[in-house]
Amino acid sequence: MSDKVLIIEDEPTIARLVTYNLSQDGYETEVIGNGAEGLHKAIQDEYAIIFLDLMLPGMNGFEVLQKLRQHGVKTPVIILTARNAEEEVVQGLKLGADDYITKPFGVAELLARTSAVLRRSRNEESRPKADPAGEKVISLGALQIYPDKYEVQVGSEWITLRPKEFEVLLYLAERPGIVITRDDLMNVVWGFDYIGGQRTVDVHVSSLRKKLELNQQSVQIESIRGVGYKLTVSRKTGIAGKA
């Protein structure tokens, strides 16, 4: 059975390009040219992946993406954006997009990104669940991470993170005090075949800081200029795992 793909795009040329090439590669495609209608379809039906234009009539792509995630729809989303529109890419990633493609794009890039996003999504879905009797917990100051359940707690508050945000945090937390390069994070979290740039890592770290409010806790994600990031634990906490 072929994967179903929803394409929410109002520009006929782009919609035809995406539809034709994905169909040739074995995907079953459906095109919606309106944001509100696309949102309804994405919530009501099941798709393997969604392509989402940002400049849509009725309801723009940012609103569609935000409402999708608010409704608990975890279908991977690739946003379609104009070239040299970094602000759009950053905002889209913060709202829960999994990847992006800048227009105009080639067939090889389209198929490669589609395959990579689907592969990462399925790897996450197939991750084994925790054994309640032997649950693993990483404790760092006020931060509690449950790797097998993809859950995070700061103090008494449970924090909701997107899968990639969680994986970035987990990789840093397993190596407290050690500087992790952006390339390392990109390769481990997104995979060696990921085509996006290092800006993706920066966006996810920025989002992590805001969600966890780490700057006000005993744990911080520090930026190492020109290199990457490291997670540090205050010496006052006495928690094992500090550098």
BALUMGU-269686 format. One record per residue (C-alpha): x negated, y negated, z; residue number from 1. Coordinates in nm, 4 decimals. Each point is the difference from the previous one (the first is absolute). Layout:
# BALUMGU-269686
[[X Y Z] NUM]
...
# end
This chain:
# BALUMGU-269686
[[0.0000 0.0000 0.0000] 1]
[[-0.1447 -0.3386 -0.1028] 2]
[[-0.0506 -0.2874 0.2442] 3]
[[0.2672 -0.2711 -0.0105] 4]
[[-0.1332 -0.3538 -0.0351] 5]
[[0.1984 -0.3197 0.0550] 6]
[[-0.1198 -0.3027 -0.1979] 7]
[[0.1425 -0.3314 0.1246] 8]
[[-0.1100 -0.2392 -0.2741] 9]
[[0.1940 -0.2639 -0.1937] 10]
[[-0.2550 -0.0566 -0.2787] 11]
[[0.0999 0.2428 -0.2813] 12]
[[-0.3502 0.0327 -0.1468] 13]
[[-0.1560 0.0973 0.3329] 14]
[[0.2895 0.2310 0.0870] 15]
[[-0.0314 0.1808 -0.3347] 16]
[[-0.3776 0.0317 0.0383] 17]
[[0.0249 0.1527 0.3466] 18]
[[0.2934 0.2228 -0.0969] 19]
[[-0.1570 0.1345 -0.3182] 20]
[[-0.3377 0.0823 0.1484] 21]
[[0.1341 0.1567 0.3187] 22]
[[0.2496 0.2049 -0.2023] 23]
[[-0.2822 0.1208 -0.2241] 24]
[[-0.1834 0.1122 0.3125] 25]
[[0.2982 0.2039 0.1202] 26]
[[0.1791 -0.2395 0.2338] 27]
[[0.3767 -0.0582 -0.0019] 28]
[[0.0577 -0.3763 -0.0081] 29]
[[0.2870 -0.2361 0.0790] 30]
[[-0.0100 -0.3768 -0.0632] 31]
[[0.1908 -0.2694 0.1911] 32]
[[-0.0413 -0.3650 -0.1015] 33]
[[0.1483 -0.1641 0.3093] 34]
[[-0.1411 -0.0188 0.3519] 35]
[[0.3225 0.0632 0.1937] 36]
[[0.1000 0.2923 -0.2239] 37]
[[-0.3488 0.1441 0.0229] 38]
[[0.0105 -0.0196 0.3796] 39]
[[0.3348 0.1826 0.0040] 40]
[[-0.1324 0.2793 -0.2233] 41]
[[-0.3197 0.0349 0.2022] 42]
[[0.1988 0.0391 0.3229] 43]
[[0.2696 0.2311 -0.1384] 44]
[[-0.2086 0.2340 -0.2167] 45]
[[-0.3269 0.1836 0.0516] 46]
[[-0.3045 -0.0886 -0.2074] 47]
[[-0.3610 0.1141 0.0063] 48]
[[-0.1266 -0.3532 -0.0600] 49]
[[0.1324 -0.3503 -0.0712] 50]
[[-0.1483 -0.2637 -0.2315] 51]
[[0.1094 -0.3442 0.1146] 52]
[[-0.0352 -0.3294 -0.1844] 53]
[[-0.0278 -0.2975 0.2340] 54]
[[0.1775 -0.2626 -0.2106] 55]
[[0.3509 0.1442 -0.0348] 56]
[[0.3409 -0.1647 -0.0496] 57]
[[0.2484 0.0051 0.2863] 58]
[[-0.2443 0.1262 0.2630] 59]
[[-0.3762 -0.0246 -0.0405] 60]
[[-0.2364 0.2903 0.0483] 61]
[[-0.1199 -0.1160 0.3412] 62]
[[0.3569 0.0079 0.1335] 63]
[[0.0637 0.3395 -0.1583] 64]
[[-0.3165 0.1445 0.1558] 65]
[[0.0710 -0.1461 0.3430] 66]
[[0.3565 0.1334 0.0049] 67]
[[-0.1155 0.3411 -0.1233] 68]
[[-0.2380 0.0381 0.2924] 69]
[[0.2584 -0.1375 0.2434] 70]
[[0.2390 0.2735 -0.1159] 71]
[[-0.2663 0.2604 0.0717] 72]
[[-0.0655 0.0847 -0.3652] 73]
[[-0.3565 0.1339 -0.0098] 74]
[[-0.0182 0.0612 -0.3759] 75]
[[-0.3397 -0.1259 -0.1241] 76]
[[0.0213 -0.3314 -0.1847] 77]
[[-0.2348 -0.1397 -0.2633] 78]
[[0.0575 -0.3705 -0.0574] 79]
[[-0.0365 -0.1565 -0.3446] 80]
[[-0.1515 -0.3461 0.0145] 81]
[[-0.1506 -0.2629 -0.2274] 82]
[[-0.3758 -0.0194 -0.0399] 83]
[[-0.1815 -0.2370 0.2397] 84]
[[0.2893 0.0120 0.2503] 85]
[[-0.1925 0.1082 0.3093] 86]
[[0.2509 -0.1600 0.2386] 87]
[[0.2759 0.2174 -0.1451] 88]
[[-0.2099 0.3138 0.0376] 89]
[[-0.0852 -0.0804 0.3614] 90]
[[0.3617 -0.0740 0.0899] 91]
[[0.1184 0.3162 -0.1749] 92]
[[-0.2486 0.2186 0.1867] 93]
[[0.0972 -0.1583 0.3310] 94]
[[0.3663 0.0776 -0.0681] 95]
[[-0.0749 0.3668 -0.0584] 96]
[[-0.1085 0.0490 -0.3619] 97]
[[-0.2365 0.2910 -0.0570] 98]
[[-0.1862 -0.1393 -0.3010] 99]
[[0.0239 -0.2601 -0.2748] 100]
[[-0.0562 -0.0374 -0.3732] 101]
[[-0.0717 -0.3339 -0.1647] 102]
[[0.1577 -0.0827 -0.3350] 103]
[[-0.1020 0.0680 -0.2695] 104]
[[-0.1230 0.3499 0.0802] 105]
[[-0.1192 0.2998 -0.1956] 106]
[[0.1500 0.3467 -0.0209] 107]
[[-0.2957 0.1657 0.1737] 108]
[[0.0257 -0.2337 0.3000] 109]
[[0.3776 0.0480 0.0243] 110]
[[-0.0246 0.3792 0.0048] 111]
[[-0.3032 0.0068 0.2305] 112]
[[0.1605 -0.2228 0.2619] 113]
[[0.3267 0.1928 -0.0170] 114]
[[-0.1771 0.3321 0.0506] 115]
[[-0.2176 -0.1328 0.2834] 116]
[[0.2919 -0.1532 0.1936] 117]
[[0.2091 0.3162 -0.0343] 118]
[[-0.2909 0.2166 0.1134] 119]
[[-0.0620 -0.2123 0.3100] 120]
[[0.3696 -0.0058 0.0825] 121]
[[0.0293 0.3777 -0.0209] 122]
[[-0.3127 0.0532 0.2059] 123]
[[0.1581 -0.2079 0.2769] 124]
[[0.3291 0.1918 -0.0209] 125]
[[-0.1771 0.3361 0.0232] 126]
[[-0.2106 -0.0987 0.3020] 127]
[[0.0592 0.2583 0.2776] 128]
[[0.2129 -0.1114 0.2953] 129]
[[-0.1257 -0.0046 0.3561] 130]
[[0.0348 0.2847 0.2437] 131]
[[0.1813 -0.1635 0.2958] 132]
[[-0.1937 0.2176 0.2464] 133]
[[-0.3375 -0.1141 -0.1300] 134]
[[0.0629 -0.3528 -0.1233] 135]
[[-0.3098 -0.2010 -0.0870] 136]
[[-0.0238 -0.3537 0.1344] 137]
[[-0.2694 -0.2638 -0.0518] 138]
[[-0.0056 -0.2518 0.2872] 139]
[[-0.1842 -0.3288 -0.0370] 140]
[[0.0867 -0.2649 0.2542] 141]
[[0.3716 -0.0789 -0.0369] 142]
[[0.0091 0.1837 -0.3318] 143]
[[0.1309 0.3566 -0.0286] 144]
[[-0.0188 0.1774 -0.3378] 145]
[[0.1766 0.3303 -0.0755] 146]
[[-0.1691 0.1235 -0.3215] 147]
[[0.2270 0.2979 -0.0627] 148]
[[0.3189 -0.2045 0.0272] 149]
[[-0.1212 -0.3232 -0.1637] 150]
[[0.1122 -0.1922 0.3080] 151]
[[-0.1653 -0.2901 0.1805] 152]
[[0.0675 -0.1520 0.3398] 153]
[[-0.1377 -0.3277 0.1365] 154]
[[0.0685 -0.0215 0.3728] 155]
[[0.3641 0.1034 0.0372] 156]
[[0.0970 -0.1022 -0.3548] 157]
[[0.0216 0.2399 -0.2955] 158]
[[-0.1308 -0.1571 -0.3216] 159]
[[0.1206 0.0892 -0.3484] 160]
[[-0.2828 0.0214 -0.2536] 161]
[[0.0021 0.0887 -0.3667] 162]
[[-0.1913 0.3233 -0.0779] 163]
[[-0.3041 -0.1789 -0.1409] 164]
[[-0.0122 -0.2444 0.2927] 165]
[[0.0060 0.2957 0.2375] 166]
[[-0.2781 0.1796 -0.1855] 167]
[[-0.2207 -0.3113 0.0010] 168]
[[0.0544 -0.0408 0.3747] 169]
[[-0.0612 0.3691 0.0689] 170]
[[-0.3260 0.0067 -0.1961] 171]
[[-0.1284 -0.3036 0.1916] 172]
[[0.1225 0.1329 0.3366] 173]
[[-0.1796 0.3292 -0.0497] 174]
[[-0.3247 -0.1984 -0.0396] 175]
[[0.0205 -0.2821 0.2584] 176]
[[-0.2855 -0.2479 -0.0145] 177]
[[-0.1234 0.1281 -0.3365] 178]
[[0.0087 -0.2307 -0.3014] 179]
[[0.2086 0.1554 -0.2786] 180]
[[-0.0483 -0.1407 -0.3482] 181]
[[0.2918 -0.0919 -0.2221] 182]
[[-0.1179 0.2621 -0.2479] 183]
[[0.0151 0.2701 0.2686] 184]
[[0.3526 -0.1009 0.0992] 185]
[[0.1072 -0.0162 -0.3637] 186]
[[-0.1364 0.3461 -0.0780] 187]
[[0.1307 0.1701 0.3144] 188]
[[0.3450 -0.1589 0.0183] 189]
[[0.0815 -0.0609 -0.3665] 190]
[[-0.2226 0.2602 -0.1636] 191]
[[-0.2932 -0.0144 -0.2399] 192]
[[0.2345 -0.0298 -0.2979] 193]
[[0.1700 -0.3166 0.1276] 194]
[[-0.0297 -0.2763 -0.2589] 195]
[[0.0902 -0.2997 0.2180] 196]
[[-0.2521 -0.2386 0.1497] 197]
[[-0.1302 -0.0479 0.3520] 198]
[[0.2547 -0.2763 0.0558] 199]
[[0.2473 0.2807 0.0730] 200]
[[-0.2033 0.0976 0.3082] 201]
[[-0.0101 -0.3607 0.1238] 202]
[[0.3768 -0.0359 -0.0368] 203]
[[0.0680 0.3148 0.2010] 204]
[[-0.2416 -0.1012 0.2779] 205]
[[0.1605 -0.3446 0.0175] 206]
[[0.3432 0.1584 0.0287] 207]
[[-0.1270 0.2375 0.2702] 208]
[[-0.1270 -0.2861 0.2122] 209]
[[0.3343 -0.1782 -0.0136] 210]
[[0.2054 0.3088 0.0790] 211]
[[-0.2145 0.1228 0.2852] 212]
[[-0.0988 -0.3415 0.1353] 213]
[[-0.3414 0.1490 0.0656] 214]
[[-0.1543 -0.3397 0.0674] 215]
[[0.2014 -0.0132 0.3247] 216]
[[-0.0773 0.3567 0.1081] 217]
[[-0.3099 0.1876 0.1070] 218]
[[-0.0631 0.1168 -0.3566] 219]
[[-0.0977 -0.2144 -0.2976] 220]
[[-0.0726 0.0553 -0.3677] 221]
[[-0.2988 -0.2188 -0.0749] 222]
[[-0.0927 -0.1202 -0.3480] 223]
[[-0.3651 0.0486 -0.0912] 224]
[[-0.0644 -0.2590 -0.2674] 225]
[[-0.0899 0.1488 -0.3356] 226]
[[0.0152 0.3572 0.1313] 227]
[[0.3275 0.1171 0.1514] 228]
[[0.1565 0.0524 0.3421] 229]
[[-0.0543 0.1584 0.3383] 230]
[[0.2345 0.0752 0.2886] 231]
[[-0.1267 -0.1100 0.3405] 232]
[[0.1230 0.0784 0.3511] 233]
[[-0.0378 -0.2382 0.2921] 234]
[[-0.2498 0.1263 0.2575] 235]
[[0.2462 -0.0990 0.2737] 236]
[[0.2338 0.2849 -0.0911] 237]
[[-0.2414 0.2823 0.0757] 238]
[[0.1665 0.2099 -0.2703] 239]
[[-0.2097 0.2704 -0.1615] 240]
[[-0.0818 -0.0519 -0.3623] 241]
[[-0.1649 -0.3396 0.0016] 242]
[[-0.3241 -0.0418 -0.1880] 243]
# end
